[in-house]
Amino acid sequence: MFEAVKEKTEIGVLIDRLGFNTKEKNKFLVMLNGHMPMLAYDDGQYNVIGKFPLIHCGPLDAIPKCKWTGWN
């Protein structure tokens, strides 16, 4: 588990260092995930490391469920 957290942190720091999602560099990064059976959007304010938007869009013909577990 700790190795996965370390890898996520390293990737986030690299994204920050490369200057994504800054007006002066004019580069934009978004994570799009189609695996989870849900529809969700985070504009990056909860993405502490990397600060890029997250979009989750699974199969929309699935039975809808409403739950919130956080963005961990």
Secondary structure, 3 states (H helix, E strand, C coil): CHHHHHHHHHHHHHHHHHCCCECCCCECCCEEECCCCCEEEECCCCCCCCCCCEEEECCCCCCCCCCCCCCC
